[in-house]
Amino acid sequence: MLIRKAPEFRYSQITPRDVYFNRRTFLAAGTAAIGALATSNSLFAGEKLSGVSKSPLSTDEKPTPFDLITHYNNFYEFGSDKEDPAANSGNFRTSPWTMKVEGEVGKPKVFDLDALFKIAPLEERIYRHRCVERWSMVIPWVGFPLNALLKQVEPTSKAKYVAFESYYDKKQMPKARGTGIEFPYVEGLRLDEAMHPLTLLVVGLYGEKLPNQDGAPIRLVVPWKYGFKSIKSLVRIRLVEKQPPTAWNLSAPNEYGFYSNVNPEVDHPRWSQAKERRLPELSSRNTVKFNGYGDQVAKLYTGMDLRKNY
Ligand code: MTE
């Protein structure tokens, strides 16, 4: 990321606004009370999602409070400070919405909002979320495996990669200019990564529809990769033959590669990736390779040099 602040972030940056979280209450509350706050209905502005089953693929780690997940964001279309997306995305129009799926597929499709929520049964997946900037959270996403969508469109034998594109509208996103990356935000995965059962299309969190700042109405989540792979507010998915461009690699190719697997052994050129801070905790913990999902995903990279393919 274009870190303007010191990469070793300070506590003031992770509890930035008492409009969403009274700092003194927070400090006095202790973890149990924070958990209670995070599940209090009064904090939810979103619409409840029905028919959501609990996934066995969830971690049993404690979810990060809702207010932190929704007020400490990266969504450069709405500005580059962590509190900008919540402050500036309130009027973002996410309905009507369409997401096109095209390219090397037998059955290209355009999904409207209704269709997006019916692609597959919704599951709650509590995943670790590790940003390249060394903070992490635990997020109870609601979504369905990307592979359910990809199977519907029938990838051809030429499809080797999946390219993703976010919505972009200068009028609705005037703060995007000057953030240092190109828009629309784009991302990509190899087809086998995209088909992996852990790779999710997300439409909600904490049982509610996704707030705008978290990538409404639909985003990608790839839990073993740094957070920037998890592209928000998707409008296009294209199956392609060649490795597609990605927003952060276009901006700083020596810092952000295509694979971007969480890896404590491979430093970012400007900082170590060995440790992370699980917000809102103050202390650091060791980062785990593939963000702790190695048993499920390490085999995707057998024989690959992960230093070269960073
Ligand atoms: N998607 C779009 N369209 N624009 C962005 O700026 N930021 C990425 C990713 N997806 C970004 C994006 C980065 S850098 C991170 S760390 C995650 O979103 C943050 O997701 P969160 O705000 O839900 O924690």
Residues whose N, C-alpha, C, O or C-beta is under 5 A from the ligand:
A	BS01	MTE	I69 Y72 N73 N74 F75 Y76 E77 C131 S166 Y185 Q213 D214 G227 F228 S230 I231 K232
